[in-house]
Amino acid sequence: MSPSEVLVALVIAVGLVGILVPILPGSVLVAGAILVWAWTTGGATSWTVFAVAAAFIVAGTVVKYVLPGRRLQVAGIPASTQWFGVLLGVVGFFVVPVVGLFLGFVLGIYLAELRRVGSAQAWPSTVHSLKAVGLSIVIELVAAVLATLAWVAGVVVT
């Protein structure tokens, strides 16, 4: 592996971590690193690998919004609940270092659902929302790992 390929691999690794810890734009980093690799390597093979990797990332991005969104819609949980969770997650990120994003997000969803459905159904709705977010993260991670595997195959071939 060349030094540039090692750097691309490191950026891809940071991108994969960024998917699990939603502070960094994980999929964007993975796709961007593979684009830089294709640009520096050149040739039909590297651009084909980038096209395949980009297709995985785009498909994963579409599915990560559609599938969990439908599950939330079927469960009757409005998008405003998720947005309130995001808002308190951002506030929590600045108030409590490291874990504030997660704590704020969960608290935001719970408070939104508490106001909407009352105390009896607030926690089950919160758990359902968190499962949808978890599914979204898993979908994005699978797409990025597939893109990474396409890149690894491209590195081996070139």
N, C-alpha and C positions, 0 to 999 in steps of 0.2 A: 504494500500500500504506500502510495506517495504521501508526502506531508499534507497536501491539499485534501486528499481522501480521508486522512485521519481527522483533519479539522471539520470536514463535512460530517463524519461519523459522530464527532463530539456535539455538533449543533443538532443533529438528529436525536441524539440521546437526551439533550436538554429539552428538545421539543416533546419527546415522549414523556418526560417527567412533567413538563408543562401541561400536558393533558390531564395527568393525575392530580396535579396541584394547580388548579385553574387560576394561576397568576400570570403565567406566560402564554402567549398564543401558540400552543403546541403544534397544531396541524400546519399553521403558517410557517413555523420554523422548519418543520420536516420538509414541506414542499419547497420552501426557499433554499434549503441546503441542497436538495436534489437538483433544483434548477441551476444553482451555482456549479454543482458537479457536472451537469450536462453541458453547461456553457464552457467550462474550462477543459473538459475532455473532448468535446466536439464529436461529430460523426453521427451517423444514423442510429447506431445502437444506443448511444447515450440519450439522444432525444426521444427515442422510442421508450426507453426506461422512464424518462421523465413524464412522458404522456401517460404511461400506465400508472405511475405513482400519483400523478395529478388526478387521474380518473378515480383511483381509490379514495383519495382525499375528498374530492367533490362528492362522490357517491356517499361517503361516510357523513359528510356535513349535511347533506339533504336528509338522509335517514335519521340522523341524530336529532333533528328538529321535528320531523314528521311523526315518527313512531311514538316517542314519549308524549308529544303533544296530543296525539289521538287518544292515548291511554288516559291522559288527564281530562280530556274533553269527555270521554265516556264516563269517567268517575265524577264528572260535574265540578271539577276544580277549575276556576277561571284563571286566565293568564295573569290577571292582576295580582293574584296570590304569589305567583312566581316573581313578578316584578317587584313586589314589596319585599320579598326575600332577598332579591338581588340588591335592592336599595340598602337594607339593613346590613347585608353582607359587606358592602363597600364601606359603610360607616364603621362596622366592626373591624374591618381590616386596618383602619387607622387608629381605632381606639384600643384594641387588644392585639399586640403584635403576634404574628404567626397563626394563631388559631381564631382570631377575630372574624375572619372572612366566613369560616364555617359556622361559628357560633351565631353570628349575625344573620346568616342566611336561614338557619333553622329557626331562630327566634322570630325572624320576619315572617316566615311561612306560618308558624304557629299563631302569631298575633293576628295575621290576616284571616286565617281560618277561624280563630276564636271569635273575631268580630262577625264573620260571615255566617257560621253555622252553630256557634255556641260551644260551651266547654265539653259537652259530651262527644261531639264529633270532631273537635279541633285536632286532637292528637292523631286519630286514624287518618285524617286528611293530610296531616303533615307527613306522616310515614309514607303515604301513597305518593306525595309530591317528591319526597326524597328518593324513593325507589325510581321514579321517572328520571330524576337528575342522574342517579347512578347508572341507569340504562343508557342515558345520553353519553356519559363519560366512557362507558364500555364500548359503545358503537364507534365513537371517535378514536379510541385507542386501537381497536381492531383495524380500522381503516388506515391509521398511521403505521401500524406494524406491517400491514400488507404492503404499503408504499415503501417501507424500509426494506422489506424482503425483496421487493422488485429492484431497489437500488443495490442491495448486496449481490443479487444475481448479475446486475449490470456491471458491477465492479469486477466480478469474477470473469465475466465474458470479455471485458475490454482490457 
